[in-house]
């Protein structure tokens, strides 16, 4: 039997996650801050239309948004759990 797990979206947490990965990519702090603000704002709007979202679809939406601003950061974010 599958268990239902509910979580609440936190724009601040998403922003922090993006900024952490931006430091890995050595993106200048000011530029990283702008990217994180834009992406987290766009994801928040994207979520407004969706009552239920899977983790996979959420991650793909974040990656799609990141690609608009910094493809390398999108790649790092997408593979963050696989890198050594």
Secondary structure, 3 states (H helix, E strand, C coil): CCCCCCCCCCHHHHHHHHHHHHHHCCCCHHHHHHHHHHHHHHHHHHHHCCCCCCHHHHHHHHHHHHHHHCHHHHHHHHCCCCCC
